[in-house]
């Protein structure tokens, strides 16, 4: 993506529409952590936006695969200690 943006003409003037992802995969605030992890895996992506469906898909945050994995491992470890 970055290479495509930088390979065209004046790099400083390239509009983000030239290299942004249109209609990206997203999860909602109501989705479970398991659903978020599955979506990251299924689409082979490292980041996923979290949207508020009540406000016309307004982005309220994002989740990284790394943070999701750390959370799942932490929860799994805590559950096994009980």
GUDO-282715 format. One record per residue: x, y, z of N, C-alpha, C in turn; residue number from 0. Coordinates in steps of 0.02 Angstrom, whole numbers, padded with zeros to 5 digits, always signed. Each point is the difference from the previous one (the first is absolute). Layout:
+--------+--------+--------+--------+--------+--------+--------+--------+--------+-----+
|   n_px |   n_py |   n_pz |  ca_px |  ca_py |  ca_pz |   c_px |   c_py |   c_pz | num |
+--------+--------+--------+--------+--------+--------+--------+--------+--------+-----+
|      X |      Y |      Z |      X |      Y |      Z |      X |      Y |      Z | NUM |
...
+--------+--------+--------+--------+--------+--------+--------+--------+--------+-----+
//
This chain:
+--------+--------+--------+--------+--------+--------+--------+--------+--------+-----+
|   n_px |   n_py |   n_pz |  ca_px |  ca_py |  ca_pz |   c_px |   c_py |   c_pz | num |
+--------+--------+--------+--------+--------+--------+--------+--------+--------+-----+
| +00042 | -00059 | +00000 | -00042 | +00059 | +00000 | +00044 | +00062 | +00000 |   0 |
| +00049 | +00004 | +00045 | +00044 | +00058 | +00004 | +00039 | +00009 | -00065 |   1 |
| +00025 | -00056 | -00027 | +00038 | +00004 | -00063 | -00042 | +00030 | -00056 |   2 |
| -00064 | -00020 | -00003 | -00044 | +00026 | -00053 | -00009 | +00075 | +00008 |   3 |
| -00008 | +00023 | +00062 | -00009 | +00071 | +00011 | +00063 | +00039 | -00016 |   4 |
| +00058 | -00028 | +00018 | +00062 | +00035 | -00011 | +00025 | -00003 | -00072 |   5 |
| -00025 | -00048 | -00038 | +00024 | -00006 | -00070 | -00034 | +00049 | -00047 |   6 |
| -00054 | +00031 | +00020 | -00034 | +00046 | -00044 | +00025 | +00071 | +00011 |   7 |
| +00012 | +00037 | -00053 | +00017 | +00071 | -00001 | +00025 | +00031 | +00064 |   8 |
| -00030 | +00056 | +00019 | +00020 | +00038 | +00059 | -00028 | -00034 | +00062 |   9 |
| +00044 | -00031 | +00038 | -00021 | -00039 | +00059 | -00037 | +00041 | +00052 |  10 |
| +00017 | +00063 | +00006 | -00031 | +00043 | +00050 | -00072 | +00017 | -00018 |  11 |
| -00016 | -00005 | -00064 | -00066 | +00021 | -00023 | -00047 | -00059 | -00015 |  12 |
| +00023 | -00062 | +00010 | -00041 | -00058 | -00014 | -00058 | -00003 | +00049 |  13 |
| -00062 | +00002 | -00023 | -00056 | -00004 | +00046 | -00006 | -00071 | +00030 |  14 |
| -00022 | -00004 | +00061 | -00006 | -00065 | +00033 | -00048 | -00047 | -00036 |  15 |
| -00045 | +00027 | -00040 | -00047 | -00042 | -00037 | +00036 | -00045 | -00049 |  16 |
| +00063 | +00018 | -00018 | +00039 | -00040 | -00047 | +00024 | -00066 | +00031 |  17 |
| +00006 | -00003 | +00066 | +00027 | -00061 | +00031 | -00038 | -00025 | +00061 |  18 |
| -00056 | +00032 | +00016 | -00039 | -00024 | +00057 | -00040 | -00063 | -00018 |  19 |
| -00019 | -00037 | +00050 | -00043 | -00058 | -00010 | -00072 | +00023 | +00003 |  20 |
| -00036 | -00011 | -00054 | -00070 | +00020 | -00002 | -00043 | -00055 | +00032 |  21 |
| -00049 | +00020 | +00039 | -00046 | -00046 | +00034 | +00038 | -00056 | +00036 |  22 |
| +00043 | +00018 | +00049 | +00040 | -00050 | +00034 | -00042 | -00047 | +00044 |  23 |
| +00027 | -00059 | +00011 | -00031 | -00047 | +00047 | +00003 | +00034 | +00068 |  24 |
| -00053 | -00006 | +00039 | -00003 | +00030 | +00066 | -00039 | -00045 | +00047 |  25 |
| +00008 | +00012 | +00064 | -00041 | -00033 | +00051 | -00037 | +00053 | +00039 |  26 |
| -00053 | -00021 | +00033 | -00039 | +00049 | +00038 | +00016 | -00005 | +00074 |  27 |
| -00020 | +00049 | +00038 | +00011 | +00002 | +00072 | -00030 | -00061 | +00034 |  28 |
| -00052 | -00028 | -00028 | -00036 | -00056 | +00030 | +00033 | -00067 | -00014 |  29 |
| +00047 | -00004 | -00047 | +00032 | -00063 | -00017 | +00043 | -00026 | +00058 |  30 |
| +00006 | -00065 | +00005 | +00041 | -00031 | +00053 | +00074 | +00001 | -00019 |  31 |
| +00043 | -00011 | +00049 | +00071 | -00003 | -00014 | +00015 | -00060 | -00045 |  32 |
| -00035 | -00054 | +00008 | +00009 | -00059 | -00042 | -00018 | +00016 | -00073 |  33 |
| -00055 | +00036 | -00009 | -00021 | +00020 | -00067 | +00052 | +00047 | -00032 |  34 |
| +00027 | +00046 | +00039 | +00051 | +00046 | -00026 | +00062 | -00038 | -00021 |  35 |
| +00022 | -00048 | +00042 | +00059 | -00040 | -00016 | -00011 | -00041 | -00063 |  36 |
| -00060 | -00029 | -00007 | -00016 | -00039 | -00059 | +00000 | +00043 | -00063 |  37 |
| -00025 | +00061 | +00005 | -00002 | +00045 | -00058 | +00071 | +00019 | -00021 |  38 |
| +00043 | +00016 | +00049 | +00070 | +00015 | -00015 | +00033 | -00059 | -00036 |  39 |
| -00013 | -00060 | +00024 | +00030 | -00060 | -00030 | -00029 | -00014 | -00069 |  40 |
| -00066 | +00002 | -00006 | -00033 | -00017 | -00063 | +00020 | +00047 | -00057 |  41 |
| +00008 | +00064 | +00015 | +00017 | +00049 | -00052 | +00075 | +00011 | -00005 |  42 |
| +00039 | -00034 | +00043 | +00073 | +00006 | +00000 | +00022 | +00073 | +00004 |  43 |
| -00029 | +00035 | +00049 | +00016 | +00071 | +00010 | +00030 | +00010 | +00070 |  44 |
| +00038 | +00053 | +00007 | +00034 | +00014 | +00064 | -00038 | +00050 | +00043 |  45 |
| -00043 | +00039 | -00030 | -00039 | +00051 | +00035 | -00072 | -00003 | -00025 |  46 |
| -00047 | +00016 | +00045 | -00070 | +00003 | -00020 | -00034 | +00058 | +00036 |  47 |
| -00036 | +00041 | -00037 | -00036 | +00055 | +00033 | -00060 | -00027 | +00039 |  48 |
| -00014 | +00034 | +00056 | -00059 | -00015 | +00040 | -00049 | +00057 | -00012 |  49 |
| -00061 | -00017 | -00020 | -00049 | +00052 | -00017 | -00061 | -00003 | +00046 |  50 |
| -00031 | +00057 | +00007 | -00062 | +00006 | +00038 | -00057 | -00002 | -00051 |  51 |
| -00035 | -00056 | -00003 | -00054 | -00009 | -00049 | -00057 | +00050 | +00011 |  52 |
| -00008 | +00024 | +00062 | -00054 | +00047 | +00015 | +00013 | +00069 | -00030 |  53 |
| +00063 | +00014 | -00015 | +00017 | +00065 | -00028 | +00027 | -00006 | -00071 |  54 |
| -00035 | -00039 | -00040 | +00016 | -00009 | -00071 | +00074 | -00019 | -00010 |  55 |
| +00020 | -00054 | +00032 | +00067 | -00028 | -00007 | +00056 | +00050 | +00015 |  56 |
| -00010 | +00042 | +00050 | +00052 | +00046 | +00021 | +00057 | -00040 | +00033 |  57 |
| +00061 | +00010 | -00022 | +00056 | -00036 | +00030 | +00013 | +00028 | +00070 |  58 |
| +00001 | -00046 | +00048 | +00012 | +00019 | +00070 | +00067 | -00026 | +00026 |  59 |
| +00033 | -00041 | -00040 | +00065 | -00027 | +00020 | +00024 | -00051 | -00050 |  60 |
| +00054 | -00034 | +00017 | +00025 | -00054 | -00042 | +00035 | -00051 | +00045 |  61 |
| +00004 | -00061 | -00025 | +00031 | -00055 | +00037 | +00056 | -00028 | -00044 |  62 |
| +00056 | -00013 | +00031 | +00055 | -00031 | -00036 | +00000 | -00075 | +00015 |  63 |
| +00025 | -00039 | -00047 | +00005 | -00072 | +00011 | +00045 | -00014 | +00060 |  64 |
| +00052 | +00038 | +00008 | +00047 | -00009 | +00056 | -00034 | +00011 | +00067 |  65 |
| -00038 | +00054 | +00006 | -00035 | +00013 | +00064 | -00054 | -00052 | +00012 |  66 |
| -00033 | -00021 | -00053 | -00052 | -00051 | +00007 | +00030 | -00065 | +00025 |  67 |
| +00057 | -00020 | -00028 | +00033 | -00062 | +00022 | +00023 | +00006 | +00072 |  68 |
| +00028 | +00056 | +00019 | +00022 | +00011 | +00070 | -00060 | -00006 | +00047 |  69 |
| -00056 | +00029 | -00019 | -00060 | -00003 | +00042 | -00025 | -00072 | +00007 |  70 |
| -00003 | -00036 | -00055 | -00024 | -00069 | +00002 | +00046 | -00044 | +00042 |  71 |
| +00065 | +00009 | -00007 | +00048 | -00039 | +00040 | -00006 | +00016 | +00074 |  72 |
| -00009 | +00064 | +00016 | -00007 | +00021 | +00069 | -00064 | -00030 | +00030 |  73 |
| -00055 | +00003 | -00036 | -00063 | -00028 | +00024 | +00004 | -00075 | +00007 |  74 |
| +00033 | -00033 | -00048 | +00008 | -00072 | +00002 | +00042 | -00022 | +00060 |  75 |
| +00052 | +00038 | +00013 | +00045 | -00015 | +00056 | -00038 | +00010 | +00067 |  76 |
| -00038 | +00054 | +00004 | -00039 | +00014 | +00062 | -00052 | -00055 | +00011 |  77 |
| -00031 | -00023 | -00053 | -00052 | -00052 | +00006 | +00031 | -00067 | +00022 |  78 |
| +00060 | -00015 | -00023 | +00031 | -00063 | +00017 | +00026 | +00000 | +00071 |  79 |
| +00011 | +00059 | +00029 | +00024 | +00005 | +00070 | -00057 | -00009 | +00050 |  80 |
| -00062 | +00003 | -00023 | -00057 | -00005 | +00045 | -00016 | -00071 | +00018 |  81 |
+--------+--------+--------+--------+--------+--------+--------+--------+--------+-----+
//
